[in-house]
């Protein structure tokens, strides 16, 4: 897959094969659906986090994923996915949800401690690689597409 900045200040993702499209489609599947509720466990009960903040966070996180899903649908027709500068924050958030979801399930820990050759499960290796890809796209988003 090719990832490149656009003249307009966004990013263009050009998947080269079905595997690349599958990785992009996995963003929504890997996302941690319970992330907003898990944050509430960090707050004291008197903060009313669960009642006031969680519904707004759930709506916000869902919108991030919807932006990604719609861009992927449109991209299937053209063969490329465009992330406009106005959508860069939603993409960043969706990628973060996916990374956190993978970490919750697989608990890889810091990258410098992971030895890919020691991961015996094919699905776990695939998850690790997707997480690294999501991180890389986030870095490119920060560098080229996100507002200062």
Protein Blocks (a to p, Z undefined) as FASTA:
>chain_A
ZZdddfkopacdddfbfklmmmmmmmmmmpcfklmmmmmmmpcfklommmmmmmmmmmmm
mmmmmmmmmmmmmmmmnopacddfklmmmmmmmmmmmmmmmmmmnonopfklpcfklmmb
lklmmmmmmmmmmmmmmmmmmmmmpcZZ
